[in-house]
């Protein structure tokens, strides 16, 4: 991506403060150009700034988000100036380090030493002062400004915008360059330079990093480390390079240098901040209060700063934060896969919170409310019904205005019918729904729903876009000619009645919100997946514990029969293990530890374990039973 370079602002030392045109002078050092991918304009500006005639030098300010490459550019520029005839001082506002370059390099001097060295340069016209992370040392501005007025050259870098740092007349001394994230082509070029060429790996890394150079470099280094440490056909390498790539890359972004091969979403040494990251991915926008309602004030207080410092978390006004859609979707899917039981607990709390807030503000029909609850509507644990809407763009139109060949199924002839079409990112239609809104009698009629190849997930996505326009005091009539079994289940979950006149060619189904009550309907569609628990829950749990090490045997248990009614395939073991490690099963010595020692680790008989744990047999069996009962409550509530 070409760098967005701000035009030079006015120089208040010339022409009475009038704007000046700054011409490029001289040539610039190309030795480092091969390592400055995507930042050629900024590199030229760095090289040209010290070459400008005394009296025309401005303060050059590079700014952008964390990880966009500001520090890398300044360090490479510092190295490129080793042969400059003047004095060069490098200051890091975060590290309190300073390097003086006049044939030698020194560090760890602190601010008094920096000030002394700057003042010691008699001929300020021969001084080049580089200050990284200027945001942390804004109190140096009077000294920096004085150096510039004395003819010295100053280059700064920081995260905040120049308008925020230097409002008013002082901005006339600054020429700023904003460093933005790389576009796809530039990011691919960087990955190739780092010797990672697998297209699937590169595309996933770019999506997670958002094209931010430091994150890309970090992930590429981690991938190469895996490739060097384990053979390509090893279980670790195969696991990372296939289904575990997203989780592996997320772990490297969340915890740079981590030796774990997968992000644990709230398990392990960094459980507090990982839990905050996971819950943050469940909503387009969040604040501290929302996370505290889900995770508790103590957990949020402990890791809030770490969460908001994450490179994929964006800050908005009013104390709100959010993740980009592409990153949020990947974090959400990784968390759902590794923490299915905990994910369901978070979903219930989040749904209750959003519904309570919307009822209090009387905003249950707002776009903001629906954006937040759509990912929380589910028929099965860990499987939202409408979780793909961010992948498409949407457009309303009139059926009568569309060309005859726009759609394959022109079953409706109503000239006033409306069409909502979903488009892929390349502009091709992904599906459409035809509706009729009769506001005078609060009736919404759904006439037709078409997607290519009868894609059930796409059907759900297109239909889900209509939920936010359901009339709160009216009715919704489904009259689509052919209803797939999957869509029938969705209609059942949303409260549509049984087909009226089922013998007709087009049997219709009705959702009567006027009778049901809109708020009651919202609570109903946000309900947790439920099914009758096993007739004998404790023996069912004991059976699953004993067979947990064998996936095929676990799938034949009574617990598996229950799971097939409430959960998605292939997640039974993850769900059960997550509940075992995450649910409150009592005191440490009498809860999950006791169950793990007996059922999972097989450390001995009940009697032997009681003796090893220094418990009476009565206490041991009481604690054992209590732990099983708590686990049953956690699983079947």
N, C-alpha and C positions, 0 to 999 in steps of 0.2 A: 504494500500500500504506500503510495506516495505520501510523504509527510506533510501534514497540514501546517504550513509556515505562515505565521502572522506577519502582516506587513510591518515594516519598521515604523515605530511610533515617533512622535516629535522629539527632537533633541533640544532641551531647554537652554543649552549654552550657545546656540547659534541662531541668528536671524530672529532674535526676540522670541524664541520658543516656537517658531513656525515649523511645520513638518519638513523634513529633508528627505531627499532621495539618496539612499546609500548604495553606491556602486560597488560591485565586486572587484577586488584588486588582487593581483598576483596569481600565482599558481598554488596548488595545495598538495600535501603529502599523500601519495597514492599507495604507500607501502602497506597500509592497513585496510585498503579499500575492499579486499576480498573478504574480510571478516566483518564488514559493516553492511550486511545485507539489508536492503530496504530503507536505509537511512542516509542515502548519498547526499541529499540536500542539506541535512543537518551536519554531516561531516564536512561539507564544503563551508558551511557557516562557521564551524569551529576553527577550521584552518584559516579562513579569511580574517576572522576577528582580530588576531594579534598583528596582522599585516597592515591593518588600516593606519593611515597617518595619524599622528598624535593630534588631538583636538577633535577628531571625528569618531573616536572610538565610543561605542555604546556598550552597555552591559547586555551580554547575551544570556538568555534564560531558557533552558530546556525544561519542559514540564509535561506531565502525564501520569497515569496511574502506576502503582507499584508493579514492577516486572516488565515495563515497556522498553527498558534498555538504556535509561538515562545514565546510571552508574557505569555500565559497560562502555558507553561512548566516552564518558569523561576519562575513564582509566586508560582506554586506548589512545585518546588524544594526549593525555599526560605523557604516556610512553613515547608518543611520536614527537614530542617537543624536547627530547633529551639533548638535542644539539642547538637549541635556541640560545641566542647570545645573551638573553636577559635572565632574570630571576623568576623561577616558577615555584609557587607554593600551592599545595593541594590540601584542602580541608574537607573532612567528612563531618557533617553536622550531627550525625547519629553516633558515630564511633569516637568522637573527640580525638581523632587522630590527625596528625599533620605530617606532610612530607615536604621537605625542602629539597629542591633539585638545583644544585650548583656543583655537579660532580659527585654528590653523595646523596643518600636518602636517609631520613631519620623519622622516627615515629614516637607515639605516646608522649607528646609534649603538652597537650592540653591548651586551653584558650589563652592563658597568659603568655605562653611561649609563642603562640601564633601571632598575637598582637605585637609582641616584641619584634618578631621577624619581619612582619609587615612594615612596622615603623622604622626598622633598621635599614630598609631599602631606601637609600637616599634619592636615587633617581627613579621615581615612580613610573616614568615612561618606559622603563625596562622591566617592569613588574607584570607578570601574568599570574593572577590569583584565581584558582579554580575551587569553587565551593559546592560540594555535593550535599544533597539533603538540606538545602537552605531553609526549608520550613522549620527545622528544629533550632535554627540559630538566627532568627529574624532580628535579634537585638544587635547583630553585627552590621545592620544596614548603614548607620552613620559612618562607620569606618569604610565600608565598601563604596559608598557614595563618594567619600573623600578621596579614595584611591582613584576612582574614575575621573573626578574633577582635576586631579593632579596629572592626568594623562596616562594612568595605568590601564591595564586590560583586565576585566573581571568577567568570569563565566560562571553562571549559577545553574543549579538543577534542583527541582522540587516537584511536589505533587499538586500544589494548589495553583489555581489560575493566576496569571499576572494581574488581572483586574482586582482580584481579591487581596493580593499581597500589596499592590501599589496603586491604590485608588488616587485619583486626582493628578496633580501636576507631576508627581514623581514618576508616573508611567512614561513620561517622555524620555527617560534615560534608558528604557528597556526595549530590546528587540527580542521577541519570544518565538520559540518554535515548539509546537505541540507534537508530542510523539504519540501516535495512535497505534492500535493493534494492527498486526499484519493482515493483509488480505490472504485469500487461499493460495494464490500463486507464490507470493513472497514466503509464506509459511512453509510451503512445500520445498522451496529453494533452500530454506534454512535447514529443514530436516535432511535434505540430500547432502548438504555440506557437512552435517553431523553424522553422515554415513548410515542413515536409516532410510530404507527405500520401500519397505513393505507397504503397499497402498492402503490396506485396511488399518494397519497400525498408525500410519501417518494421518489418515483422515480422522480417526478417533482422537488422536492426540491434539489435532488442530481444533476439533469441536470442543474438547474439554478445556483447552488453554485459551480459547477465543482468539488465537493468533497472537498471544502475548509472548514475546521472545523468551523471557526468563523461564516461564513455565514450559515452553516447548523444549528448551535446552535441558531443563531438569528431567523431563520425561524421556527425552532421547538418551540421556546418559544412563538412566535407570534401565531402559530397554537393552542398551548395549551391555550393561553389567550382567543382566540375566543371560544374555546370549553368550557372554564370555565365561560365566560361572557354571552354566549347565549346558550339556549337549542339546542340540536341537530336538532330539527325540526323547529327552528325559520328561518325566511326569511334570516337573516344575515348569520347564520351558513350554511344553505343550499346553499346560493349564493356563499359563499367562497369555500365550500367543493366540489362544482360541477364545473360549467363553469368558475367561477371566481378565481380558485386556482392560476393559473399562474400570473394573474394580482395582486392578493393579495401578493404573494411571491415576485414579483418584487418590489412592493411598500416597503416591509420590507427591501429589500436589498438596494434600492436606498435611502430610508429615514428611517434609523433604529429608531424604537420606534414610527413610525407614527400610528395614530389612524384611518387613512383612510383604507377602505376595498379593494381599487383597485388603481392601478397605473394609473395616469391621462394623462401621455404622453404629458405634456406641458400645462396642465390646473391646476389651483390651486396655492397654495403659492410658489411652487418650479418650476414654469413653465419654467424658463430659462434653468436650468440644465436638466429638463425632456425633453425639446425640443431637446437639444443637444444629449441626449441619444437616443431619437427616430430617429433622422436623422442619427446618427452614425450606427444604426442597418440596414440602407438601403444600405450599401456598405461594402465589406469585409475589406477595409482598408481606413483610412481617416487621414487627417491632419487639422491643424487649418484653413488653407486657404480654403479648401473645405467647411467646416462648415460655414465659414464666407460668402461664396458665396450664401449659401442657407438661412441662418438665420440672416445674418448681423453681422458686426464687433462688434457692441455694445453688442449684446446678447452673442456672443462667448467670448468676453473679460470678461464679468461679471461672467461666469460660467465655463471657460475652466479648471481651476485648480480643480474644483469640479468634472468635468467629468473625467479627467485623473486619479483622485484618486479613482474612482469607482472600486470595487474589481473585476469586470468582464471585465475591459478594460485593454488590454495588450499593452505594449509599444514596439515599434520596432525602428530600427535605422533610422536616418534622420528625426526625428520628426513625424513619422507615428504611428498610433494606430489602434487597431481593437478589435473586440469581437470574442470569440470562436463561431464556427458555431451554436452549440446547443443553446447558450445563445442568439446570434443574432437573430435566427429564432423566439424564444419566445418573445423577445422584439418587433420584427417587427410585429408579429401577434397581440400582445396586442395594439400596437400603431395604427395599421390599424383598429382595432375594435372600439377604443375609439375616434379616430380623423380622420375619413374617408375623410372629406373635406380638412383638413389641410394636410393630408398625400398626397393627390393628388397635392396640391400646391408644397410641398417639392419634389415630384417625378418629376414634370415638371422642376423645377430648377436644380435638380440633373442630369436629363437626358441631359438638355442643356449644363450643365457644362462639363460632361464627353465627350459629342460629340464634343464640342468646343476644349477641350484639346487634344482629339485624332486626330482631323483634323489638329490642329496646329503642332502636333508631327508626323503626318503621321503614326499613330499607330492604325488605325481602324480595323486591322486584328489581333492585338496582343491578347494573352490569357488574359492579365491583363485588357484590355478594355472590353472584353466580360464578364469576371467575374463581372465587375462592372455594366454593363448595363442589364444583363439577368434578374435581379429581377425587372427592371423598365419597361419591356415590358408587356403591359396589354391591354385587350380588355374592361374590366370593372374597374370602380374605386375600388381600394382596393383589386384587385385580379390579381396578377402577373400570367402570363401564364406559366412561367418556374421557379417555386420557390422551387422545391424539389430536385434539382440536388445534393445538399450537403448531402442528405440522402443516397447516393449510391456511390459505387466505379465503375469505368468504365474501360473496357478493349477492345482493338482492336484485331481482329484476321482475319484469312482467312476462308471463308466458307468451302473450300476444306480440311482444317486442322481439322475441327470439327468432332466428332463422329456422325454417322447417327442419333442417338437418342437424340442428344443435344437439338433439337427444334422440336416442334410438326408440324410446317408448313415449310417443306423444299420445298418451291415452286420454288426456283431458283436453277439453275444447273450451274451457271457460276463459273468456278473454280478460277477465279481471283477476285471474289467479296469479299468485305470486310464486316466484321460484327462488329458492336459496341454493346457491351452487358453491361447492367446495373446490378449490383449485390447488393443484400441486405447486411447488415452488417454481417449476418450469412453465407454469401457465396452463397446463392441460387440466381439463375437468376431472375431478376425482369422484364426483357424485352430485346428486341434486335431490331436492324435495320440493313438491308442489303443494301449496297450501291456499286456503281461502279464509280470510279474517273477516268475520261479521261482527263488527263492534257493537251494532245496535242490540244484538241479543247475546253478546258475550260468548261467541262460539268460534272455535278454531277448528277447521276441517283439514285433515291431512289426506290429500288425494293420491299422491304418488311418491314413491321413494325408489330411486334407481342408483345403483353403483356398478362399476364394471365387475364382471365375473361373480356377481352375487357375494361379494366380500362381506362377511358378517360383521367384522370389526369396523369396516368403513360404514356400513349401514348404521351401526350404533353411533358412530361419530357424527354423521350427517343428521341423524334424528336428534341427537343430544343437543345440537345447536338450537333446537326449537324450544327447549324447556324454559328458557328465560322469557319467552313471549307467551307462555300459557296464561290464559285469562284468570286472574286470581279469584274472581267471583263468577266464573262461567264454566264452560264445558269444552272438552277436546274430543273430537270425533275422528277415529282412525278408519279410513275407508280404502286403504291400499288393497289392490286386487289380490296380490300374492304376498303372504306373510311367512317369512322363513321361521323355522323352529327357534332359532336364536333370537329373532326379533320378538317372537311370542313371549319368550321368557323375560325379555326387557320390558315389554308392555305389562306383563304380570307384576313385575317388581315395582313398576311405576303406578300401579293401582288401576289400570284399565280393566273394565269389566269383561266378562266372558263375551264371545262373539254373539251379536244379535242377528237373528235369522241365519244360522250357520249354513243352511242349505242354499242360500243365495250365492251367486257367482262372486260377489264382493261382500262377504260378511263384515260388518262394522263393529268397532269396539269403542266404548265411551268411558272417558274419565270425567267424573262429575265433581269438580272442585267446589262448586257452590254448596253441594250437600256435605262433602267430606270436610271442607274447611281448608283453606290454603296453607295455613301454618301447620295444621295437623298432617297435611300431605307432605310438607317439607320434612318434618320429623320422621315420617314413615319411610321416605325414600333414602334418608340418611342413616337408617337403622343398620345395626351390625348384622352380618350373616348369622343365622341361627339354624339349628337342627336339633331334634330330640337327642339328648345325651345317651350314651350306652346305658343299658338297664343296670349293669353292675360296673360303675366307673372305676373303682379301685382296682379290681382284677384286670380291667382293660389297660390301665396305666402300667400295672406291674408287667403284663405281657409285653407291652411296647418297650419298656425299659430293658427287659431281658433280651429282646430281639433287635435292639437299636443298632447294633453293629452290622446287621445284615439287611440291606435295603429290600431285597425280594421278600424276605420273611416278614419285614415290617409292613409291607404293602398288603399282607394277608391277615392282618390283625383286626380286632374289633375297632381299635382306634382309627385304622385306615378307612373303615366303612363310614365312620362319623366324618372324617376329614373330607371324603369325596363329596359330601353334601354341603360343606361350608368353605372349602378351600380349593386351590388350583392344583393340578397334578404336579408331581415331582417336588413338592415343597413340604411334604409331611414330615420328613426327618428334620429339616431346618426349623419348621414351626415347633415341633416337640422339643428339640434341643434349646431353642430360644426361650421357650416357656420355662424349661428346667433351670436355665442359668439366669433368667431375668425376673421371674416371678418371686414374690416374697413367700418363701417356704418355711419361715421361722428362723430361730437362732442358728448361727453358723454351724454349731456342732450337731444340731438336731434337724437341719433342713436339707439343702441341696448337697452339702458335703456328705451327709449320711447316705443319701440315695446314690450318689456317685460312687462311694466306696463299695457299696454292696452290689449294685446292679451293673454299673459301667466298668469299674476297675476290678470287680470281683476279688476283693481283698480278704475275704473269709466269710464264715457263717455269721449269722446274727449274734450268736453267743461270743464268737471270737472278736467281732467288732466292738461289742459292748465292753469287753474286757480291755481291748486296746484303747478305747476312748474314755476309759475310767468312768463308765456309766453303769448303774444297776440295770439288770435286765428289764425291770419294769419301766424305768425311765427310757431306756433305749427303744423298746417296742412302742411306748407312748409317743415318743418323738418321731419314730418311723411312720406310724399311722398318721400323725398330724401332718407330716410333710406330704404324704400321699393325698390326704384330703385337701390340703391347700393347693396342690398341683391340679387335682381334679376340678376345684373351683376356678382356677385360672384358665383351664382349658375349655370348660363347658359352660361358663357363665353366660 
